[in-house]
């Protein structure tokens, strides 16, 4: 009787833990399908322009201007303005349809986040992280900066 109860409880626990993953996978697949249908309806000239834009971003990615070195930090208002601009770009416009563009904008956003943290003395750990861990660290840093009076706005 005890063994059956343990098996049932273990099965229920595994199902409960796997449910969020299954839901996330279904939502992600649906988003991909919607994006693919939207892409298929595009005019060929628009598709060519987006591909050309991707190539230009890829070519300029290595030549992208880096934030100033530690010795010449801009004022926090300039950093906040740059973060707001990059945040708008990562949430709207071509970045929603171009993976390469989004990667470039996120890279720049992360660099400016790191610069803001350096100027305010906030500890950040963006560099070694990837994927969802990096997204969570971004959210933590944004909350830290706002708690320190940096107006990021959403």
FENKA-V938777 format. One record per pair of residues at least 24 apart in sequence whose C-alpha atoms are under 6 Angstrom apart, sorted by sequence separation. I is the first residue (numbers start at 1). J is the second residue. D is the distance in Angstrom with one decimal. If there is no record, write none. Layout:
I_J_D ; I_J_D
//
This chain:
84_152_5.7 ; 80_152_5.9
//
